[in-house]
Amino acid sequence: MEVRLRDGRVDDAETCGSICYEAFKAISDQHNFPPDFPNSKVTVELVSFLLSRGDVYSVVAEVDGRVLSPEPSRDKRGKPRTRPERRCAGSFE
């Protein structure tokens, strides 16, 4: 599996916006806070706006032309971890 880093594009907004929504929702759920965004449509629109701007730096990681979506870290029993795990930058395992 070869991971390629490239500039983010507006056509990445659907995938990246969904990743953004799920990430913020997971954090809110974990801490019993109200969500930052009401739904993924809002984050897709926000990410689309950001990706369309020339003054915003963005990068996505992709494999075989598909944007990578992070998998939740799991413990030895296969359950999602409740605390973030420190990983080396560039580790996609």
Summary of the structure (lengths in Angstrom):
residues: 93
radius of gyration: 14.6
end to end distance: 10.5
largest distance: 44.7
contacts: 191
relative contact order: 0.21
helix: 37%
strand: 14%
